[in-house]
Amino acid sequence: MPTFDVFLARTYKVRIQAPDEFVAERLAEEFVSTAHDISTPEQRAEQNFEILDIETTDNSAFDTIELQ
């Protein structure tokens, strides 16, 4: 059976409570992994944020390479 490397681009909409826009962007980038919140309760309390929802808005393959 052939083997392929498939390159995906994913876009998420993240609803987050945070002190300001800059912090919200930084925290979303840091703590969202494959559409899951990977932050701990301690990190949320220490950095004063909560990720409320993560929604995948795009999931597109943009390149495929068949391996030899």
C-alpha distances in whole Angstrom, upper triangle without the diagonal:
4,7,10,14,15,19,21,25,27,30,33,36,38,41,43,47,48,51,50,48,47,46,44,42,42,41,38,37,37,36,34,30,27,30,32,35,35,39,41,44,46,44,45,49,49,48,49,46,44,41,42,38,35,33,30,32,29,25,23,20,22,19,16,14,11,11,11
4,7,10,12,16,19,22,25,28,31,34,36,40,41,45,46,49,48,45,45,44,42,40,39,39,36,34,35,35,32,29,26,29,31,34,34,37,40,43,45,43,44,47,48,46,48,45,43,40,40,37,34,32,29,30,26,23,21,18,19,16,12,10,7,7,8
4,7,10,13,16,20,22,26,28,31,33,37,38,42,43,46,45,42,41,41,39,36,36,36,33,31,31,31,29,25,23,26,28,31,30,34,36,40,41,40,40,44,44,43,44,42,40,37,38,34,31,30,26,27,24,21,19,16,17,14,10,9,6,6,8
4,6,10,12,16,19,22,25,29,30,34,36,39,40,43,42,39,38,38,36,33,33,33,30,28,29,29,26,23,20,23,26,29,29,32,35,38,40,38,38,42,42,41,42,39,38,34,35,32,28,27,24,24,21,18,16,12,13,10,7,6,4,6,9
4,7,10,13,16,20,22,26,28,31,33,36,37,40,39,36,35,35,33,30,30,30,27,25,26,26,23,20,18,21,23,26,26,29,32,36,37,35,36,39,39,37,39,36,35,32,33,30,26,25,22,22,19,16,14,10,11,8,6,5,7,7,11
4,6,10,13,16,19,23,25,28,30,34,35,38,36,33,32,32,30,28,28,28,25,23,24,24,21,18,16,19,21,24,25,28,31,34,36,33,34,38,38,36,37,34,33,29,30,27,23,22,18,19,16,12,10,7,8,6,5,7,9,10,14
4,7,10,14,17,20,22,26,28,31,32,35,33,30,29,29,27,24,24,25,22,20,21,22,19,16,14,17,20,23,23,26,29,33,34,31,32,35,35,33,34,32,30,27,28,25,21,20,16,17,14,11,9,6,6,5,6,9,12,13,17
4,6,10,13,17,19,22,24,28,29,32,30,27,27,27,25,22,22,22,19,17,19,19,16,14,12,14,17,20,21,24,27,30,32,29,29,33,33,31,32,29,27,24,25,22,18,16,13,13,10,7,6,4,6,8,9,12,15,17,20
4,7,10,14,16,20,22,25,26,29,27,24,23,24,22,19,19,20,17,15,17,18,15,13,11,13,16,19,20,22,26,29,30,27,27,31,31,29,29,26,25,22,23,20,16,14,11,11,8,6,6,6,7,10,12,15,18,20,24
4,7,10,13,16,18,22,23,26,25,22,21,22,19,16,18,18,14,13,15,15,12,11,9,9,13,15,17,20,23,26,28,25,24,28,29,26,27,23,22,18,19,16,12,10,7,8,5,5,7,9,10,13,15,18,21,23,27
4,7,10,13,16,19,20,23,22,18,19,19,16,14,16,16,12,12,15,15,11,11,10,10,13,15,17,19,23,25,27,24,23,27,27,24,25,21,20,16,17,14,10,9,6,6,5,7,9,12,13,16,19,22,25,27,30
4,6,10,12,16,17,21,19,16,17,17,14,12,14,14,10,10,13,12,9,10,9,7,10,12,15,16,20,22,24,21,20,23,24,22,21,18,16,12,13,10,6,5,5,5,7,9,12,15,17,20,22,25,28,29,33
4,7,10,13,15,18,17,14,16,16,12,11,14,13,10,11,14,13,10,12,12,9,12,12,16,17,20,21,24,21,19,22,23,20,20,16,14,11,11,8,6,5,6,7,10,12,15,18,20,23,26,29,31,33,37
4,6,10,12,15,14,12,14,13,9,9,12,10,7,10,12,11,8,11,12,9,10,10,13,14,17,18,20,17,15,18,20,17,16,12,11,7,8,6,5,7,9,10,13,15,18,21,23,26,28,31,34,35,39
4,7,10,13,13,12,14,13,9,10,13,11,9,12,14,12,11,14,15,12,12,11,14,14,17,17,19,17,14,17,19,16,14,11,9,6,5,5,6,9,12,13,16,18,22,25,26,29,32,35,37,39,42
4,6,10,10,10,12,10,7,9,11,9,8,11,12,11,11,14,16,13,13,11,13,12,15,14,16,14,11,14,15,12,11,7,6,4,5,7,9,12,15,16,19,21,24,27,29,31,34,36,39,40,44
4,7,9,10,12,10,7,11,12,10,10,14,14,13,14,18,20,17,16,13,15,13,15,14,16,14,10,12,14,11,8,5,5,6,7,10,12,15,18,20,23,25,28,31,32,35,37,40,43,44,47
4,6,7,9,6,5,9,10,8,10,13,13,13,14,18,21,19,18,14,16,14,15,14,15,12,10,11,12,8,6,5,7,9,11,13,15,18,21,22,24,26,29,32,33,36,38,40,43,44,48
4,7,9,7,7,11,11,11,13,15,16,16,18,21,24,22,21,18,19,17,18,17,17,14,12,12,12,9,7,7,10,12,14,17,19,21,24,25,27,30,32,35,36,38,41,43,46,47,50
4,6,5,6,9,10,11,12,14,15,16,18,21,24,22,22,19,20,18,20,20,20,17,15,16,15,12,11,10,13,14,15,17,18,21,23,23,26,28,31,33,33,36,39,41,45,45,49
4,6,5,6,9,10,11,12,14,15,16,20,22,20,20,18,20,18,21,21,21,18,16,18,18,14,13,12,13,13,15,16,17,19,20,20,23,25,27,30,30,33,36,38,42,43,46
4,5,5,6,9,10,11,12,14,16,19,22,20,21,18,19,18,20,21,21,17,16,18,17,13,13,12,15,15,17,18,18,20,21,22,23,25,27,30,29,32,35,37,40,41,45
4,5,5,6,8,10,10,12,14,17,20,19,19,16,17,14,17,17,17,13,12,14,13,9,10,9,12,12,15,17,17,19,21,22,24,26,28,30,30,33,35,38,41,41,45
4,6,5,6,9,10,11,12,15,18,16,16,13,15,13,16,17,17,14,12,14,14,10,10,8,10,9,12,13,13,16,18,18,21,23,25,28,28,31,33,36,39,40,43
4,6,5,6,9,10,11,14,16,15,16,14,15,14,18,19,19,16,14,17,17,13,14,11,12,11,14,14,13,15,16,17,18,20,23,25,25,28,30,33,36,37,40
4,6,5,6,9,10,13,16,16,16,14,14,13,16,17,17,13,13,16,15,11,13,11,13,12,15,16,15,17,18,19,21,22,24,26,26,28,31,33,36,36,40
4,5,5,6,8,12,15,14,13,10,11,9,12,14,14,10,10,13,12,9,10,8,9,9,12,13,13,16,17,19,21,22,24,26,27,29,31,33,36,36,40
4,5,5,6,9,12,11,11,9,10,10,13,15,16,13,12,15,15,12,13,10,10,8,11,11,10,12,14,15,17,18,21,23,24,26,28,31,34,34,38
4,6,6,8,11,11,12,10,11,11,15,17,18,14,14,18,17,14,15,13,13,11,14,14,12,14,14,16,16,17,19,21,22,24,26,28,31,31,35
4,6,8,12,12,11,10,9,9,12,15,15,11,12,15,14,12,14,12,13,11,15,15,13,16,17,19,19,20,22,23,24,26,28,29,32,32,36
4,6,10,10,8,6,5,5,9,12,13,10,10,14,14,12,13,11,10,9,12,12,11,14,15,18,19,19,22,23,25,26,28,30,32,32,36
4,7,6,6,5,6,8,12,14,16,13,13,17,17,15,16,13,12,9,11,10,8,11,11,14,15,15,18,20,22,24,25,27,30,30,34
4,5,5,7,7,10,13,16,18,15,16,19,20,18,19,16,15,12,14,13,10,12,11,15,15,14,17,18,20,21,22,24,27,27,30
4,6,9,9,13,16,19,21,19,19,22,23,21,22,19,17,14,15,13,10,10,9,12,12,11,14,15,18,19,20,22,24,25,28
4,7,9,12,15,18,20,18,17,21,22,20,21,17,15,11,12,9,6,7,7,11,12,11,15,17,19,21,22,25,27,28,32
4,6,9,12,14,17,15,14,18,19,18,18,15,13,10,11,9,7,10,10,14,15,15,18,20,23,25,25,28,30,30,34
4,6,9,11,13,11,11,14,16,14,15,12,9,7,9,9,8,11,13,16,18,18,21,23,25,27,28,31,33,33,37
4,7,10,12,10,10,14,15,14,15,13,11,10,13,13,12,15,16,19,20,20,23,24,26,28,29,31,32,32,36
4,7,8,6,7,10,11,10,12,10,9,9,12,13,13,17,18,21,23,23,26,28,29,31,32,34,36,36,39
4,5,5,6,9,10,11,12,11,10,11,14,15,16,20,21,25,26,26,29,31,33,34,35,37,39,38,42
4,6,5,6,9,10,10,10,9,11,13,16,17,21,23,26,28,29,32,34,36,37,39,40,42,42,45
4,5,5,6,8,10,11,11,13,16,19,20,24,26,29,31,31,34,36,37,39,40,42,44,43,46
4,5,5,6,8,8,10,12,15,17,18,22,24,26,28,28,31,33,34,36,37,39,41,41,44
4,6,5,5,5,6,9,12,14,16,20,22,25,27,28,31,33,34,36,38,40,42,42,46
4,6,5,7,9,12,14,17,19,23,26,28,30,31,35,37,38,40,42,44,46,46,49
4,6,8,11,14,17,20,21,25,27,29,31,32,35,37,38,40,42,43,46,45,49
4,6,9,12,15,18,19,22,25,27,29,30,33,34,35,38,39,41,44,44,47
4,7,11,13,16,18,22,24,26,29,30,33,35,37,39,41,43,45,46,49
4,7,9,12,14,18,21,22,25,27,30,32,33,36,38,40,43,43,47
4,6,9,11,15,18,20,23,24,28,30,32,34,36,39,41,42,45
4,6,8,11,14,16,19,21,24,27,28,31,33,35,38,39,42
4,7,10,14,16,19,21,24,27,29,32,34,37,39,40,44
4,7,10,12,15,17,21,24,26,29,31,33,36,37,41
4,7,9,12,14,17,20,22,25,27,30,32,33,37
4,6,9,11,15,18,20,23,25,28,30,32,36
4,6,7,11,14,16,19,21,24,27,29,32
4,7,10,14,16,19,21,25,27,29,33
4,6,10,12,15,17,21,24,26,30
4,7,10,13,14,18,20,23,26
4,6,9,11,15,18,20,24
4,6,8,11,14,17,20
4,7,11,14,16,20
4,7,10,13,16
4,7,10,13
4,6,9
4,7
4
